[in-house]
């Protein structure tokens, strides 16, 4: 083991020990996996290599989260804007990588691994992608280690709009008129129809690559979340970076808007 690798290993152990001492590990972390394309371009590679390296990093992240008994993880793999704005060839390549990765996660995870739950506008995805996501959900349905939301074709505004639409449709089915429905709409009622309904809201949201914005990720659910912005591109995100994010979270006094 090289000198720098040894130092990082010792630093990881120090951070992990500090976290165990402090306690307060988040129940739900959301991660915006950003910087794959920039990582590849800066190294003179095709962008698909960045996406593939980023997909490989997911295995490490889930292992780190499992070590710390984090029961819910949400990964933003593809936004609604990506569906519309990416070049068709790049989008097809990216969707193929996502399909492969989600299939592999469902197949290779132990019975005590994460259960995969796709979230996003699945109907807007190509049929093959949608089928692969739903197949991964089915294969991993019995996994008991926690829940992994894979956000594909996801947009926070779209999620809230769809939740309200489903809620109003439910009220209409019960025979409520518009005035009656309006009286019953509440934050809790809307939350019942979000993609992540039934799960705890994220305690910590991590974004890689140095970008300091949410870009619409879990807008409703993250109202009281803590945020951590890492300068590292996602393909280079290390365990030490993850532990730093958790240490930062553990050091904060959460006020939940109070």
C-alpha positions as CSV (number, residue, x, y, z in Angstrom):
1,X,0.0,0.0,0.0
2,X,1.4,3.4,-1.0
3,X,2.0,6.2,1.5
4,X,-0.9,8.3,0.3
5,X,-3.3,5.3,0.3
6,X,-2.2,4.4,3.9
7,X,-2.8,8.0,5.0
8,X,-6.3,8.0,3.5
9,X,-7.1,4.6,5.1
10,X,-6.0,6.0,8.5
11,X,-8.0,9.1,7.9
12,X,-11.1,7.1,7.0
13,X,-10.8,5.1,10.3
14,X,-10.5,8.3,12.2
15,X,-13.6,9.8,10.6
16,X,-15.5,6.6,11.1
17,X,-14.6,6.5,14.8
18,X,-15.6,10.1,15.1
19,X,-19.0,9.3,13.6
20,X,-19.5,6.3,15.9
21,X,-18.7,8.5,18.9
22,X,-21.1,11.3,17.8
23,X,-23.9,9.1,16.6
24,X,-26.8,10.6,14.7
25,X,-26.3,8.8,11.4
26,X,-29.0,9.9,8.9
27,X,-31.9,7.6,8.2
28,X,-32.2,8.8,4.5
29,X,-29.5,10.3,2.3
30,X,-30.1,11.6,-1.2
31,X,-27.2,11.9,-3.6
32,X,-27.0,13.9,-6.8
33,X,-24.4,12.0,-8.8
34,X,-22.9,15.0,-10.7
35,X,-19.7,15.4,-12.8
36,X,-19.5,12.3,-14.9
37,X,-19.2,14.1,-18.2
38,X,-16.7,16.7,-16.9
39,X,-14.6,14.0,-15.4
40,X,-14.4,12.2,-18.7
41,X,-13.7,15.4,-20.7
42,X,-10.9,16.6,-18.5
43,X,-9.2,13.2,-18.9
44,X,-9.7,13.3,-22.7
45,X,-12.2,10.4,-22.7
46,X,-15.6,9.9,-24.3
47,X,-18.4,11.0,-22.0
48,X,-19.8,7.4,-21.9
49,X,-16.6,6.4,-20.0
50,X,-17.6,9.0,-17.3
51,X,-21.0,7.5,-17.0
52,X,-19.7,4.0,-16.7
53,X,-17.1,5.0,-14.1
54,X,-19.9,6.8,-12.2
55,X,-22.1,3.7,-12.4
56,X,-19.3,1.7,-10.9
57,X,-19.0,4.1,-8.0
58,X,-22.6,3.3,-6.9
59,X,-21.5,-0.1,-5.6
60,X,-19.0,1.6,-3.3
61,X,-21.5,4.2,-2.0
62,X,-24.1,1.5,-1.2
63,X,-21.5,-0.5,0.6
64,X,-20.5,2.5,2.7
65,X,-24.1,3.3,3.5
66,X,-24.8,-0.3,4.5
67,X,-21.8,-0.3,6.8
68,X,-23.4,2.6,8.7
69,X,-26.9,1.1,8.7
70,X,-28.4,3.9,6.6
71,X,-31.8,2.4,5.7
72,X,-32.9,4.6,2.8
73,X,-30.8,5.9,-0.1
74,X,-32.0,8.0,-3.1
75,X,-29.8,8.4,-6.1
76,X,-30.6,10.8,-8.9
77,X,-29.5,9.1,-12.1
78,X,-31.3,11.0,-14.8
79,X,-33.4,14.2,-14.7
80,X,-36.5,15.1,-16.8
81,X,-34.3,17.8,-18.3
82,X,-31.7,15.2,-19.4
83,X,-34.5,13.3,-21.2
84,X,-35.3,16.3,-23.3
85,X,-31.9,18.0,-23.5
86,X,-29.3,15.4,-24.1
87,X,-28.1,14.4,-27.6
88,X,-30.1,11.2,-28.6
89,X,-26.9,9.2,-29.0
90,X,-25.6,10.2,-25.5
91,X,-29.0,9.6,-24.0
92,X,-29.3,6.2,-25.4
93,X,-25.9,5.3,-24.1
94,X,-26.7,6.7,-20.7
95,X,-30.0,4.8,-20.5
96,X,-28.3,1.6,-21.4
97,X,-25.8,2.1,-18.6
98,X,-28.6,2.8,-16.1
99,X,-30.4,-0.3,-17.3
100,X,-27.3,-2.5,-16.8
101,X,-26.5,-1.0,-13.4
102,X,-29.9,-1.3,-11.9
103,X,-30.2,-4.9,-13.2
104,X,-26.8,-5.7,-11.7
105,X,-27.7,-4.2,-8.4
106,X,-30.9,-6.2,-8.2
107,X,-29.2,-9.4,-9.2
108,X,-26.0,-9.2,-7.2
109,X,-27.3,-7.8,-3.9
110,X,-27.6,-10.2,-1.0
111,X,-31.0,-10.9,0.5
112,X,-30.1,-8.3,3.2
113,X,-29.2,-5.8,0.5
114,X,-31.2,-2.7,-0.6
115,X,-34.6,-3.1,-2.2
116,X,-34.8,-1.1,-5.5
117,X,-37.7,1.3,-6.0
118,X,-37.7,3.3,-9.3
119,X,-39.0,6.9,-8.9
120,X,-39.7,9.4,-11.6
121,X,-41.8,9.8,-14.7
122,X,-41.4,6.2,-15.7
123,X,-44.0,6.5,-18.5
124,X,-41.8,9.1,-20.2
125,X,-38.9,6.6,-20.5
126,X,-38.3,4.3,-23.4
127,X,-40.2,1.0,-22.9
128,X,-37.1,-1.1,-22.5
129,X,-35.7,1.2,-19.8
130,X,-39.0,1.2,-17.9
131,X,-39.3,-2.6,-18.1
132,X,-35.7,-3.1,-16.8
133,X,-36.4,-0.8,-13.9
134,X,-39.6,-2.5,-13.0
135,X,-37.9,-5.9,-13.4
136,X,-35.2,-4.9,-11.0
137,X,-37.8,-3.7,-8.5
138,X,-39.5,-7.1,-8.7
139,X,-36.3,-9.1,-8.4
140,X,-35.2,-7.2,-5.3
141,X,-38.7,-7.0,-3.7
142,X,-37.7,-9.4,-0.9
143,X,-34.5,-7.7,0.1
144,X,-34.5,-6.6,3.7
145,X,-31.5,-4.3,4.0
146,X,-33.2,-1.0,3.2
147,X,-34.7,0.9,0.3
148,X,-32.8,2.3,-2.7
149,X,-34.7,4.8,-4.7
150,X,-33.3,5.1,-8.3
151,X,-34.5,8.4,-9.6
152,X,-34.7,8.1,-13.4
153,X,-36.6,10.7,-15.5
154,X,-37.0,12.6,-12.3
155,X,-37.9,16.2,-11.7
156,X,-39.0,17.7,-8.4
157,X,-41.6,20.1,-9.9
158,X,-43.1,17.2,-11.9
159,X,-43.3,15.0,-8.8
160,X,-45.2,17.6,-6.9
161,X,-47.6,18.3,-9.8
162,X,-48.2,14.6,-10.3
163,X,-48.9,14.2,-6.5
164,X,-51.5,16.9,-6.6
165,X,-53.1,15.4,-9.7
166,X,-53.3,12.0,-8.1
167,X,-54.8,13.5,-5.0
168,X,-57.4,15.4,-6.8
169,X,-58.3,12.3,-8.9
170,X,-58.7,10.4,-5.6
171,X,-61.1,13.1,-4.3
172,X,-63.0,13.0,-7.5
173,X,-63.5,9.3,-7.2
174,X,-64.9,9.9,-3.7
175,X,-67.5,12.3,-5.2
176,X,-66.0,15.5,-3.9
177,X,-66.5,18.7,-5.9
178,X,-63.7,21.2,-6.5
179,X,-64.5,23.3,-3.4
180,X,-64.7,20.2,-1.2
181,X,-61.4,18.9,-2.6
182,X,-59.7,22.2,-2.0
183,X,-60.7,22.2,1.7
184,X,-59.1,18.8,2.2
185,X,-55.8,19.5,0.4
186,X,-52.9,19.6,3.0
187,X,-49.2,18.9,3.1
188,X,-49.8,15.5,4.6
189,X,-52.3,14.6,1.9
190,X,-50.0,15.7,-0.9
191,X,-47.1,13.7,0.7
192,X,-49.2,10.5,0.5
193,X,-48.9,10.7,-3.3
194,X,-45.2,11.5,-3.7
195,X,-42.9,9.0,-5.3
196,X,-41.3,8.4,-1.9
197,X,-44.5,8.0,0.1
198,X,-44.1,6.0,3.2
199,X,-40.4,6.7,3.5
200,X,-38.7,9.1,5.9
201,X,-37.7,12.5,4.3
202,X,-34.0,12.8,3.5
203,X,-31.9,14.0,6.4
204,X,-28.9,14.7,4.2
205,X,-28.5,15.6,0.5
206,X,-25.1,15.3,-1.0
207,X,-24.2,16.8,-4.4
208,X,-20.8,16.2,-6.0
209,X,-18.8,18.1,-8.6
210,X,-18.8,21.5,-6.9
211,X,-22.2,22.7,-8.1
212,X,-24.1,24.4,-5.2
213,X,-27.7,24.0,-6.1
214,X,-30.5,21.3,-5.9
215,X,-31.7,21.5,-9.5
216,X,-35.1,20.3,-8.4
217,X,-34.0,17.2,-6.4
218,X,-36.6,16.0,-3.8
219,X,-37.9,19.6,-3.5
220,X,-40.8,18.7,-1.3
221,X,-39.1,16.1,0.8
222,X,-35.9,18.1,1.4
223,X,-37.6,21.1,3.1
224,X,-35.7,20.4,6.3
225,X,-32.8,18.4,5.0
226,X,-29.1,19.3,5.6
227,X,-27.0,19.8,2.5
228,X,-23.4,18.9,1.7
229,X,-21.7,20.0,-1.5
230,X,-18.5,18.2,-2.4
231,X,-16.0,19.6,-5.0
232,X,-15.1,16.1,-6.2
233,X,-16.6,14.8,-9.4
234,X,-18.8,11.8,-8.8
235,X,-16.4,9.2,-10.4
236,X,-13.7,10.3,-8.0
237,X,-15.9,10.4,-4.9
238,X,-14.2,8.4,-2.1
239,X,-15.2,6.9,1.1
240,X,-13.3,9.7,2.9
241,X,-15.5,12.2,1.0
242,X,-18.6,10.3,2.1
243,X,-17.5,10.2,5.7
244,X,-16.7,13.9,5.6
245,X,-20.3,14.6,4.5
246,X,-21.7,12.5,7.4
247,X,-19.3,14.2,9.9
248,X,-20.6,17.6,8.7
249,X,-24.1,16.4,9.1
250,X,-23.4,15.1,12.6
251,X,-21.9,18.4,13.7
252,X,-25.0,20.4,12.8
253,X,-27.8,21.3,15.1
254,X,-31.0,20.5,13.2
255,X,-33.8,23.0,13.8
256,X,-36.5,21.8,11.3
257,X,-37.5,25.3,10.5
258,X,-37.9,26.3,14.2
